[in-house]
Amino acid sequence: MRQALAADPAVLPNFLTDMGDLNTWRGGHSVDGDKRSPEAWGELVIARANTGEVITMDPERYWEGIYTWFRSRGVDYDTPSG
């Protein structure tokens, strides 16, 4: 089964800094049907192995997305959560 995580300030800092083993992450949102295809999610910006290593990345699009997402919420990627 494939799962998706909601992008929120509690999840993204871990995804960006210390992911640990992706096999232990649980999303709570089942991904079914046409959403199982990577192309259904848009253009690939970053791909990681289950162990967290970056396989491929478009750095310009990645960091622009990070900046836009966090700044739109008034936080930095390393702002402590809680």
Buried (B, 14 or more C-beta within 10 A) or exposed (E): EEEEBEEEBEBBBEBBEEBEEEEEBEEEEEBEEEEEEEEEEEEEBBEBEEEEEEEEBEEEEBEEEBEEBBEEEEBEBEEEEE
